[in-house]
Amino acid sequence: MNTFLLLVYLVGSVVALLSWYKLTTPFRLAALFIVVTFLFDLMARYIRFEFHYNMWVYHIYNLLLIPIFYFIFRLMLNLKGWRTWLEVVFFSLFTWAILNSLFFQSIWEMPSYVVIPFNLMVIFCSLLVLRKMLDEPIQIHLLKQSQFWFCTAVLLYQSCSFFYWTIYNFLGGESSMLLLKLNLAMCILYYTTLTYSVWLNKKENMTANAR
Amino acid sequence: MQDNRELLIISISVTVLMLLLCSFIVFFVLRYRQRQNEFENEKRMIRLEYEREGNKALLEMSDQTMKAISQEIHDNVGQTLSLAKLQVNTLTTENQEEHKKFSNELLTRAIQDLRDIGRLLSGNFVLENGLEKSIRRELDMIEASGKIKCDFISDINGHKFEEEHEVILFRCAQESLNNILKYAKASQISLQLIASNGRLVMSIADNGIGFDVENAVKGLGIRNVQNRAAILGGTCHLKSSPGHGCKVLFDLPLQHAVSKIEN
């Protein structure tokens, strides 16, 4: 299953890089996110193999993830009222991630205290984007809209991730095998759907340009 | 035993979570489809309403034009030709030269009248020479009669009208000028064409006898002009009172009626 996940990352990164110039800005950031995840996953595996402790990689990864998602949702929502709110919340989260790494969960532990609020934030933002889509429907089938797939992927994965990390914290840093496998399966589904949304966005843009 | 219990709780929680998420997505897909239909229906209704209004305006305009042509033929060309026929019928050897000359004059006038009707119908001059020039020519023709003095101020800041909008605007000006000639008994006409702040304002004022706007609107064919202004997304207002002349004010959005030509 791990090998399969790596393969999904690889395919996702290739699709993201090949589509780069034909993507809209939020999806360029989504593409960047896939590539960054792939690189960090490789790095984490290598460091674990060589030095055993690799958790500090996830601390850095989280710090990168927060601004990426902030910009994605800022561009997707593009609503004046929400802009300040997004800025405040994501900035607070970013500050919290630094503080957590320094004072609470050291770089030798998984930064689950950051992941949980991040999950909640991203779930809320994707719900907002879905709400915006509902308010301004366009005459393209929903299943052919990249934004829908992106939000669905985020909503599904982040909800499961939230569930996983809550149990992880509840069990005091332990995780059951079933949950690990479930998380892995959700990861595969998440990055496959994200890759599909990036590819769909490229197609949408090409069709729009052809018109 | 403890492990089995944990496993059971986790399995149930995961199942509930997945069911909830899937139900939400299915609900969203269905709701989105419903919203798409609602949105499409709203758009269709607005389009239909707009088309209906447009067709109504066009029908009224076409009806007005037909009436104007039939009136012109009946009052001018018909009369002139009847008179010419009478002259030919009463031709004798004594009055031959006089009647021939008069008939000739009548036929020339009939031909001129027909040309005028042709000019009224054709928008070619406007398309070839533009709105400003066409209006100026119209005012020159009025001034050539020697009875009315015309002022024309134009400041359209390099805006060029779309062709069909240009013809419609010219027709508005023409109709208003015709009304002045027919009813106003004016000695002065002032026409201004000004584009600023995203709007085009055309005002046509005269110093004629004026009229009571409430009672006279229909008779002056002003509805016809108002319909034309509405086609361009604008409005047409009349200001007049007995003894104080009349002012017709067209206010049109520029982005609807015109496109700017970069110098």
Contacts between the chains, C-beta under 8 A, distances in Angstrom:
chain1	res1	chain2	res2	distance
A	130	B	28	6.1
A	133	B	32	6.8
A	134	B	28	7.5
A	134	B	31	6.3
A	134	B	32	6.0
A	134	B	35	5.6
A	137	B	32	6.2
A	137	B	35	4.5
A	137	B	36	4.5
A	137	B	39	5.0
A	138	B	36	7.9
A	139	B	36	6.6
A	139	B	40	6.7
A	142	B	29	5.7
A	142	B	32	4.9
A	142	B	33	7.0
A	142	B	36	8.0
A	143	B	29	7.6
A	152	B	25	5.9
A	155	B	21	6.8
A	155	B	24	7.7
A	155	B	25	7.7
A	156	B	21	5.6
A	156	B	25	7.9
A	159	B	17	6.4
A	159	B	21	5.8
A	160	B	14	7.9
A	160	B	17	6.9
A	163	B	13	6.9
A	163	B	14	7.3
A	163	B	17	5.7
A	167	B	10	7.0
A	176	B	6	6.5
A	176	B	7	7.1
A	176	B	10	6.3
A	178	B	7	6.2
A	178	B	10	5.9
A	178	B	11	7.3
A	179	B	10	6.2
A	182	B	14	6.2
